[in-house]
Amino acid sequence: MISQHSYFQQYLPAIQQLHNINFTKEQLLQKDFLIGQEHELSMYYSPHNDYINSGAHIVIAGITPGWFQMKTAFQQCISSLSHHPLEQVLHETKKAASFSGTMRVNLIEMLDRCGIPKAMDINSATELFASQRDLLHTTSVLKYPVFYKGKNYTGHQPPIERSALLSRYAFEVFPQELNEIKNPGLIVPLGKAVENVLRKLSSESSFSQHTYLFGFPHPSGANGHRKRIFEEHLGEFTEIVEDWAAKRKS
């Protein structure tokens, strides 16, 4: 389903003006796709988080799409526009861009080791991004790409709570998206900034049906502490996944 907060129709004319798909930042990080600015923060439109899989059982949430994901999303969107109706375009775009690149490889390995394949009766978490995509919803606490001084926003500078723009998306738009998930899901927050938002939301009754994999490190290759943190918490993650799977089957 298309998100109720979708800007897709608004930005579609500008997307249709794009032809060269070897995008540079100058082509996409410009006023035609600018959603909002606040001091040194800028938020731009990207089409891949406008599709919501309300029937998902697993939700993986990052902080915000980065430049690589944004570029991949625009490339897939333009490729799909000539072949598919709009909802299918957004679905294909999400499949292509969600945690794309080495981050997805790392994420799949971590999910496999947590016991996700056994819990979901699949061979590998790879299938969640391919043949079993209907089981997965990927998203970001900040739905659209945010940049700080022109670089990917990491969730720390400035903190979400100190920005009116970021707070609106994290604590108003994102919860409405999470409310669209019908099943008692396993929510996987990637990194501390995402976890902080979800810890606040998880205390609300409307989100208490979900199980949260708190402590899960960000799968980015740039996260030098990823492997150590993951190994330290692996037993705990496995237990949480097993408990969630047992509840699903009961």
PyMOL commands that set and color helices and strands:
alter all, ss='L'
color gray80, all
select helices_A, chain A and resi 8-16+25-28+31-33+47-49+67-81+86-97+102-113+116-120+125-129+133-135+160-162+164-178+192-202+205-207+226-249
alter helices_A, ss='H'
color red, helices_A
select strands_A, chain A and resi 34-38+41-44+58-62+136-140+146-148+151-152+186-189+211-212
alter strands_A, ss='S'
color yellow, strands_A
deselect
rebuild
show_as cartoon
